[in-house]
Structures are given as C-alpha cells and as structure tokens.
Amino acid sequence: MARAYNWLLPHPVLTLLLAIIWTMLQNEVSAGMVVFGIILGIIIPRMTSIWWPDRPKGFHLGKMVTYSIMVMWDILVANVQVAWIVLSVPNAKLKPAWIVIPLELREPEAITLLAGTITLTPGTVSADLSSEGCSLLVHVLHTTDPDAEVDVIMNRYQRRLKEIFA
C-alpha cells in the first residue's frame, strides 16, 4: 500500500500546493475546478518525478512555515532599507561588496532555498555557487562590514535551513 501511495503521490506537499494554487487562480471556486486542481496536482508531480531522484529525508514543515514568515518580514524590512539607501546615500558613498558565504548545507534543496532567500531580499543577490558546493558568492548593495553580513546570513538563514532539513 505504501509503495502504491509513493508511486501515485511522489511529492504529496507539491500535489496539495498545486491543487490549491490552481483553485486560487480560478475566478470562482467550484467542485469541478477543485477536482481538476487535484488531478493536476497528482499528474504534474508524477510526470516530473523522474527529475526528482532524491527527496529530502528530514523536512520539517512547521519550521519551514516560520522560516517563510521570517523571510517575508525580512523582505519588507529590506525594501525600506534599500529605499532609504537609494534616496539618502550618494552613489560615490555606496559601499558594495562581494562576500563569500561558507555553506554548511549539503542538500541541493536547502542550498537553493538559501540562494533564493538571499536573492529575494532586496540589497543582496546570490551570484554563484562554488563548483564543490561549499560556498556561495553574494553581492551586497551597501555594507560597512562585510563580515557582519556573512554572520547575519549564516545565523539568520543557514542555521534555520539546517534545522528544517535535519
């Protein structure tokens, strides 16, 4: 039974997410659209499961929800900070920097989430992953202390992602 379940729903969270998103994209909620969303939610992950060879083993959904809320808050705060920098700091006084974030994460999904979080937060862009997968190159719009930026990313994001994927 478990084997049939894993074959039919290789990524159950993705199935649920696709069904919900499909239903939300419709102008009205109807039984037909919900059923069609569930069908899409089953078919799409099943057809794409060959490109997902390994699923993360220890994914904590509750911690991911709190992480997502924290990231949304950080994005709001960073928008205000970047707007302040753009409006108040002359171009000649901007101090952009390239920083290297040493990675303690090994799961590709966790590294992707970290890079996405950095890029989504205004003022920072993840630019490159080292070929060994042990560091991430990040561009910061304005900083007086690049080491502090590394510490913030390591402690605020990477530490939490390690807990999510533990």
PyRosetta script that sets phi, psi and omega in degrees:
from pyrosetta import init, pose_from_sequence

init()
pose = pose_from_sequence("MARAYNWLLPHPVLTLLLAIIWTMLQNEVSAGMVVFGIILGIIIPRMTSIWWPDRPKGFHLGKMVTYSIMVMWDILVANVQVAWIVLSVPNAKLKPAWIVIPLELREPEAITLLAGTITLTPGTVSADLSSEGCSLLVHVLHTTDPDAEVDVIMNRYQRRLKEIFA")
pose.set_psi(1, -43.6)
pose.set_omega(1, 179.4)
pose.set_phi(2, -63.7)
pose.set_psi(2, -35.4)
pose.set_omega(2, 179.4)
pose.set_phi(3, -65.9)
pose.set_psi(3, -41.6)
pose.set_omega(3, 177.8)
pose.set_phi(4, -65.7)
pose.set_psi(4, -39.7)
pose.set_omega(4, 178.2)
pose.set_phi(5, -62.2)
pose.set_psi(5, -46.1)
pose.set_omega(5, 179.6)
pose.set_phi(6, -66.2)
pose.set_psi(6, -31.0)
pose.set_omega(6, 177.5)
pose.set_phi(7, -71.6)
pose.set_psi(7, -44.8)
pose.set_omega(7, -177.3)
pose.set_phi(8, -72.2)
pose.set_psi(8, -40.0)
pose.set_omega(8, -178.5)
pose.set_phi(9, -123.3)
pose.set_psi(9, 77.7)
pose.set_omega(9, -178.1)
pose.set_phi(10, -66.3)
pose.set_psi(10, -25.9)
pose.set_omega(10, 179.3)
pose.set_phi(11, -137.7)
pose.set_psi(11, 82.0)
pose.set_omega(11, -173.5)
pose.set_phi(12, -60.4)
pose.set_psi(12, -36.1)
pose.set_omega(12, 179.3)
pose.set_phi(13, -66.2)
pose.set_psi(13, -41.0)
pose.set_omega(13, 177.4)
pose.set_phi(14, -64.3)
pose.set_psi(14, -39.0)
pose.set_omega(14, 177.4)
pose.set_phi(15, -58.7)
pose.set_psi(15, -48.2)
pose.set_omega(15, 179.7)
pose.set_phi(16, -64.1)
pose.set_psi(16, -43.5)
pose.set_omega(16, -179.8)
pose.set_phi(17, -62.2)
pose.set_psi(17, -44.5)
pose.set_omega(17, 178.9)
pose.set_phi(18, -63.3)
pose.set_psi(18, -41.8)
pose.set_omega(18, 179.3)
pose.set_phi(19, -63.2)
pose.set_psi(19, -43.1)
pose.set_omega(19, 179.9)
pose.set_phi(20, -66.3)
pose.set_psi(20, -44.9)
pose.set_omega(20, -179.1)
pose.set_phi(21, -63.7)
pose.set_psi(21, -42.4)
pose.set_omega(21, 178.6)
pose.set_phi(22, -59.9)
pose.set_psi(22, -44.4)
pose.set_omega(22, -179.0)
pose.set_phi(23, -65.0)
pose.set_psi(23, -38.6)
pose.set_omega(23, -179.9)
pose.set_phi(24, -70.1)
pose.set_psi(24, -28.1)
pose.set_omega(24, -179.6)
pose.set_phi(25, -73.3)
pose.set_psi(25, -15.8)
pose.set_omega(25, 178.0)
pose.set_phi(26, -81.6)
pose.set_psi(26, 152.0)
pose.set_omega(26, -180.0)
pose.set_phi(27, -73.2)
pose.set_psi(27, -22.1)
pose.set_omega(27, 179.5)
pose.set_phi(28, -141.3)
pose.set_psi(28, 148.3)
pose.set_omega(28, 179.2)
pose.set_phi(29, -91.5)
pose.set_psi(29, 121.4)
pose.set_omega(29, 176.5)
pose.set_phi(30, -134.6)
pose.set_psi(30, 161.4)
pose.set_omega(30, -178.7)
pose.set_phi(31, -60.8)
pose.set_psi(31, -38.9)
pose.set_omega(31, 179.8)
pose.set_phi(32, -63.1)
pose.set_psi(32, -41.7)
pose.set_omega(32, 179.7)
pose.set_phi(33, -70.2)
pose.set_psi(33, -35.9)
pose.set_omega(33, 177.2)
pose.set_phi(34, -65.3)
pose.set_psi(34, -44.7)
pose.set_omega(34, 178.8)
pose.set_phi(35, -63.7)
pose.set_psi(35, -43.3)
pose.set_omega(35, 178.6)
pose.set_phi(36, -63.3)
pose.set_psi(36, -38.7)
pose.set_omega(36, 176.2)
pose.set_phi(37, -62.1)
pose.set_psi(37, -39.7)
pose.set_omega(37, 177.7)
pose.set_phi(38, -66.7)
pose.set_psi(38, -41.2)
pose.set_omega(38, 177.8)
pose.set_phi(39, -61.6)
pose.set_psi(39, -46.4)
pose.set_omega(39, 176.5)
pose.set_phi(40, -61.5)
pose.set_psi(40, -39.8)
pose.set_omega(40, 179.5)
pose.set_phi(41, -63.9)
pose.set_psi(41, -25.2)
pose.set_omega(41, 176.6)
pose.set_phi(42, -87.4)
pose.set_psi(42, -43.9)
pose.set_omega(42, -173.7)
pose.set_phi(43, -70.8)
pose.set_psi(43, -46.2)
pose.set_omega(43, -174.9)
pose.set_phi(44, -62.2)
pose.set_psi(44, -50.5)
pose.set_omega(44, 177.3)
pose.set_phi(45, -63.5)
pose.set_psi(45, -34.6)
pose.set_omega(45, 179.7)
pose.set_phi(46, -65.2)
pose.set_psi(46, -42.5)
pose.set_omega(46, -179.0)
pose.set_phi(47, -71.9)
pose.set_psi(47, -28.3)
pose.set_omega(47, -178.2)
pose.set_phi(48, -98.4)
pose.set_psi(48, 1.9)
pose.set_omega(48, -175.5)
pose.set_phi(49, -65.5)
pose.set_psi(49, -22.7)
pose.set_omega(49, 179.2)
pose.set_phi(50, -67.7)
pose.set_psi(50, -22.2)
pose.set_omega(50, 177.9)
pose.set_phi(51, -91.5)
pose.set_psi(51, 3.6)
pose.set_omega(51, 178.6)
pose.set_phi(52, -120.0)
pose.set_psi(52, 70.4)
pose.set_omega(52, -172.7)
pose.set_phi(53, -64.0)
pose.set_psi(53, -37.7)
pose.set_omega(53, -177.5)
pose.set_phi(54, -124.4)
pose.set_psi(54, 127.3)
pose.set_omega(54, 173.7)
pose.set_phi(55, -93.7)
pose.set_psi(55, 146.0)
pose.set_omega(55, 175.7)
pose.set_phi(56, -58.7)
pose.set_psi(56, 135.7)
pose.set_omega(56, -175.6)
pose.set_phi(57, -77.6)
pose.set_psi(57, -47.3)
pose.set_omega(57, -173.1)
pose.set_phi(58, -112.9)
pose.set_psi(58, 68.3)
pose.set_omega(58, -178.5)
pose.set_phi(59, -93.1)
pose.set_psi(59, 124.6)
pose.set_omega(59, -179.6)
pose.set_phi(60, -102.5)
pose.set_psi(60, 104.2)
pose.set_omega(60, -175.5)
pose.set_phi(61, -64.3)
pose.set_psi(61, -40.1)
pose.set_omega(61, -179.7)
pose.set_phi(62, -61.2)
pose.set_psi(62, -42.9)
pose.set_omega(62, 178.3)
pose.set_phi(63, -68.0)
pose.set_psi(63, -30.6)
pose.set_omega(63, 178.2)
pose.set_phi(64, -68.2)
pose.set_psi(64, -36.2)
pose.set_omega(64, 178.2)
pose.set_phi(65, -64.1)
pose.set_psi(65, -46.5)
pose.set_omega(65, 179.3)
pose.set_phi(66, -65.8)
pose.set_psi(66, -35.8)
pose.set_omega(66, 176.4)
pose.set_phi(67, -62.7)
pose.set_psi(67, -43.7)
pose.set_omega(67, -179.7)
pose.set_phi(68, -62.5)
pose.set_psi(68, -41.3)
pose.set_omega(68, 178.5)
pose.set_phi(69, -64.1)
pose.set_psi(69, -43.2)
pose.set_omega(69, 179.3)
pose.set_phi(70, -61.9)
pose.set_psi(70, -42.6)
pose.set_omega(70, -179.6)
pose.set_phi(71, -65.4)
pose.set_psi(71, -40.9)
pose.set_omega(71, 177.8)
pose.set_phi(72, -62.1)
pose.set_psi(72, -40.1)
pose.set_omega(72, 176.8)
pose.set_phi(73, -63.6)
pose.set_psi(73, -44.8)
pose.set_omega(73, 179.7)
pose.set_phi(74, -61.7)
pose.set_psi(74, -36.4)
pose.set_omega(74, 178.1)
pose.set_phi(75, -64.9)
pose.set_psi(75, -42.9)
pose.set_omega(75, 177.5)
pose.set_phi(76, -61.6)
pose.set_psi(76, -47.5)
pose.set_omega(76, -179.8)
pose.set_phi(77, -62.8)
pose.set_psi(77, -43.5)
pose.set_omega(77, -179.0)
pose.set_phi(78, -65.3)
pose.set_psi(78, -33.1)
pose.set_omega(78, 175.9)
pose.set_phi(79, -60.5)
pose.set_psi(79, -44.1)
pose.set_omega(79, 179.1)
pose.set_phi(80, -65.9)
pose.set_psi(80, -43.5)
pose.set_omega(80, -179.4)
pose.set_phi(81, -62.9)
pose.set_psi(81, -44.4)
pose.set_omega(81, 179.9)
pose.set_phi(82, -66.4)
pose.set_psi(82, -39.5)
pose.set_omega(82, 176.9)
pose.set_phi(83, -61.3)
pose.set_psi(83, -41.1)
pose.set_omega(83, 178.3)
pose.set_phi(84, -64.0)
pose.set_psi(84, -42.6)
pose.set_omega(84, 178.8)
pose.set_phi(85, -62.1)
pose.set_psi(85, -45.7)
pose.set_omega(85, -178.0)
pose.set_phi(86, -63.8)
pose.set_psi(86, -38.8)
pose.set_omega(86, -177.1)
pose.set_phi(87, -82.7)
pose.set_psi(87, -25.4)
pose.set_omega(87, -171.6)
pose.set_phi(88, -115.2)
pose.set_psi(88, -20.6)
pose.set_omega(88, -177.6)
pose.set_phi(89, -102.0)
pose.set_psi(89, 120.5)
pose.set_omega(89, 177.4)
pose.set_phi(90, -64.4)
pose.set_psi(90, 152.2)
pose.set_omega(90, -179.1)
pose.set_phi(91, -55.2)
pose.set_psi(91, -37.2)
pose.set_omega(91, -178.3)
pose.set_phi(92, -66.9)
pose.set_psi(92, -22.4)
pose.set_omega(92, -178.0)
pose.set_phi(93, -99.9)
pose.set_psi(93, -1.5)
pose.set_omega(93, 176.4)
pose.set_phi(94, -65.0)
pose.set_psi(94, 142.3)
pose.set_omega(94, 179.2)
pose.set_phi(95, -123.7)
pose.set_psi(95, 76.1)
pose.set_omega(95, 176.9)
pose.set_phi(96, -71.7)
pose.set_psi(96, 157.9)
pose.set_omega(96, -179.2)
pose.set_phi(97, -151.8)
pose.set_psi(97, 149.1)
pose.set_omega(97, 169.6)
pose.set_phi(98, -100.1)
pose.set_psi(98, 125.7)
pose.set_omega(98, 178.9)
pose.set_phi(99, -123.3)
pose.set_psi(99, 152.0)
pose.set_omega(99, 178.7)
pose.set_phi(100, -110.5)
pose.set_psi(100, 123.6)
pose.set_omega(100, 179.4)
pose.set_phi(101, -100.0)
pose.set_psi(101, 114.1)
pose.set_omega(101, 175.4)
pose.set_phi(102, -70.4)
pose.set_psi(102, 132.8)
pose.set_omega(102, -175.7)
pose.set_phi(103, -96.0)
pose.set_psi(103, 128.3)
pose.set_omega(103, 171.2)
pose.set_phi(104, -99.0)
pose.set_psi(104, -10.2)
pose.set_omega(104, 179.3)
pose.set_phi(105, -80.6)
pose.set_psi(105, 144.2)
pose.set_omega(105, 178.4)
pose.set_phi(106, -121.0)
pose.set_psi(106, -23.1)
pose.set_omega(106, -179.4)
pose.set_phi(107, -74.9)
pose.set_psi(107, 131.7)
pose.set_omega(107, 180.0)
pose.set_phi(108, -58.9)
pose.set_psi(108, -35.0)
pose.set_omega(108, 180.0)
pose.set_phi(109, -64.9)
pose.set_psi(109, -41.0)
pose.set_omega(109, -179.7)
pose.set_phi(110, -68.0)
pose.set_psi(110, -40.9)
pose.set_omega(110, 178.5)
pose.set_phi(111, -65.1)
pose.set_psi(111, -39.9)
pose.set_omega(111, 177.9)
pose.set_phi(112, -63.5)
pose.set_psi(112, -42.0)
pose.set_omega(112, 177.5)
pose.set_phi(113, -63.7)
pose.set_psi(113, -39.9)
pose.set_omega(113, 178.1)
pose.set_phi(114, -64.1)
pose.set_psi(114, -47.6)
pose.set_omega(114, 179.6)
pose.set_phi(115, -62.3)
pose.set_psi(115, -40.6)
pose.set_omega(115, 177.8)
pose.set_phi(116, -65.9)
pose.set_psi(116, -40.4)
pose.set_omega(116, 177.9)
pose.set_phi(117, -61.7)
pose.set_psi(117, -44.5)
pose.set_omega(117, 180.0)
pose.set_phi(118, -63.0)
pose.set_psi(118, -43.2)
pose.set_omega(118, -177.7)
pose.set_phi(119, -71.1)
pose.set_psi(119, -36.1)
pose.set_omega(119, 179.4)
pose.set_phi(120, -69.4)
pose.set_psi(120, -26.1)
pose.set_omega(120, -179.8)
pose.set_phi(121, -79.3)
pose.set_psi(121, 117.0)
pose.set_omega(121, -178.1)
pose.set_phi(122, -57.2)
pose.set_psi(122, 139.6)
pose.set_omega(122, 179.7)
pose.set_phi(123, 99.8)
pose.set_psi(123, -11.1)
pose.set_omega(123, 178.0)
pose.set_phi(124, -135.1)
pose.set_psi(124, 147.6)
pose.set_omega(124, 177.5)
pose.set_phi(125, -140.6)
pose.set_psi(125, 126.3)
pose.set_omega(125, 173.0)
pose.set_phi(126, -81.0)
pose.set_psi(126, 125.8)
pose.set_omega(126, -170.8)
pose.set_phi(127, -106.4)
pose.set_psi(127, -34.2)
pose.set_omega(127, -174.0)
pose.set_phi(128, -157.5)
pose.set_psi(128, 147.4)
pose.set_omega(128, 172.8)
pose.set_phi(129, -109.0)
pose.set_psi(129, 131.7)
pose.set_omega(129, -178.9)
pose.set_phi(130, -61.9)
pose.set_psi(130, 155.2)
pose.set_omega(130, -176.5)
pose.set_phi(131, -62.9)
pose.set_psi(131, -27.3)
pose.set_omega(131, 177.8)
pose.set_phi(132, -84.6)
pose.set_psi(132, -10.8)
pose.set_omega(132, -179.1)
pose.set_phi(133, 75.4)
pose.set_psi(133, 25.9)
pose.set_omega(133, -176.7)
pose.set_phi(134, -108.9)
pose.set_psi(134, -2.6)
pose.set_omega(134, 177.5)
pose.set_phi(135, -154.4)
pose.set_psi(135, 155.4)
pose.set_omega(135, -178.6)
pose.set_phi(136, -124.5)
pose.set_psi(136, 129.1)
pose.set_omega(136, 178.5)
pose.set_phi(137, -90.8)
pose.set_psi(137, 127.4)
pose.set_omega(137, -175.3)
pose.set_phi(138, -128.5)
pose.set_psi(138, 137.5)
pose.set_omega(138, 174.3)
pose.set_phi(139, -101.8)
pose.set_psi(139, 131.0)
pose.set_omega(139, 178.8)
pose.set_phi(140, -111.9)
pose.set_psi(140, 132.7)
pose.set_omega(140, -177.0)
pose.set_phi(141, -63.6)
pose.set_psi(141, -46.1)
pose.set_omega(141, -176.4)
pose.set_phi(142, -153.7)
pose.set_psi(142, 122.5)
pose.set_omega(142, 177.4)
pose.set_phi(143, -152.0)
pose.set_psi(143, 144.5)
pose.set_omega(143, 174.1)
pose.set_phi(144, -97.7)
pose.set_psi(144, -16.8)
pose.set_omega(144, -178.5)
pose.set_phi(145, -138.9)
pose.set_psi(145, 93.0)
pose.set_omega(145, -179.3)
pose.set_phi(146, -60.1)
pose.set_psi(146, -33.5)
pose.set_omega(146, 179.2)
pose.set_phi(147, -64.8)
pose.set_psi(147, -35.5)
pose.set_omega(147, 177.5)
pose.set_phi(148, -65.9)
pose.set_psi(148, -36.8)
pose.set_omega(148, 177.4)
pose.set_phi(149, -63.5)
pose.set_psi(149, -41.5)
pose.set_omega(149, 177.2)
pose.set_phi(150, -61.3)
pose.set_psi(150, -45.0)
pose.set_omega(150, -179.5)
pose.set_phi(151, -62.4)
pose.set_psi(151, -40.6)
pose.set_omega(151, 179.4)
pose.set_phi(152, -61.8)
pose.set_psi(152, -47.7)
pose.set_omega(152, -179.0)
pose.set_phi(153, -64.7)
pose.set_psi(153, -41.7)
pose.set_omega(153, -179.9)
pose.set_phi(154, -64.3)
pose.set_psi(154, -46.8)
pose.set_omega(154, -174.6)
pose.set_phi(155, -82.5)
pose.set_psi(155, -37.4)
pose.set_omega(155, -175.2)
pose.set_phi(156, -81.9)
pose.set_psi(156, -41.5)
pose.set_omega(156, -174.3)
pose.set_phi(157, -104.7)
pose.set_psi(157, -55.1)
pose.set_omega(157, -173.4)
pose.set_phi(158, -63.1)
pose.set_psi(158, -40.9)
pose.set_omega(158, 179.6)
pose.set_phi(159, -61.4)
pose.set_psi(159, -42.7)
pose.set_omega(159, 179.9)
pose.set_phi(160, -68.2)
pose.set_psi(160, -38.2)
pose.set_omega(160, 178.8)
pose.set_phi(161, -66.6)
pose.set_psi(161, -33.3)
pose.set_omega(161, 175.1)
pose.set_phi(162, -62.4)
pose.set_psi(162, -38.3)
pose.set_omega(162, 178.2)
pose.set_phi(163, -69.1)
pose.set_psi(163, -37.7)
pose.set_omega(163, -179.5)
pose.set_phi(164, -65.3)
pose.set_psi(164, -41.1)
pose.set_omega(164, -176.3)
pose.set_phi(165, -98.1)
pose.set_psi(165, 17.5)
pose.set_omega(165, -179.7)
pose.set_phi(166, -76.2)
pose.dump_pdb("model.pdb")
